Amino acid sequence: MDEEDLEPPPRSHRATLPPGCRFYPSEELLLRYYLTNKNTARNDTGNRNLNLNRVDDDDDDDFYGSDLIRELDLYGYDPFELPDTACFSYGYGGRKRHWYCYTVRVLKDGTRRRRVKSGFWVKKGRVRDVFGGGGAVLGRRTRFVFYVGNSTRSAVRTDWTLYEYALVNHLLGVVFDD
């Protein structure tokens, strides 16, 4: 086997931040920069100075723009199986984690599919408007809680919470907290 036939080992696509930095954007930043840029197919946040970790011109490298949040088939995973590619650690010793991802709305019989392998997501509370500076509505936030089990009668509520962000008349973005 030639050296040319060998494929390079898969790279981890987990975003790494410089020491002392964390990725914990506000709702306004999620909607105004990341989700808007994703929906308009822009590859940056409009601020070239955010490109702090870039060391070469490889287009596959992570940088601090809209590519920091990955696309993920969210409903193909249980929340405790989510890949590290969408995970950001924070808190003392990085013990707390949250996930950010872009996903596609899947409609089945006119309703969004919320079932996963070992359970389902249940909407809690009301859909909330997210406001930007000047009081303009940027988008909406919906809260979901994960239940383990196949039946709504016997399912057990977990501590997993999903926040779904959607621009008005656009695709959605999702944030997890555990």
Order of alpha helices (4+ residues) and beta strands (2+ residues): alpha-beta-beta-beta-beta-beta-beta-beta-beta-beta
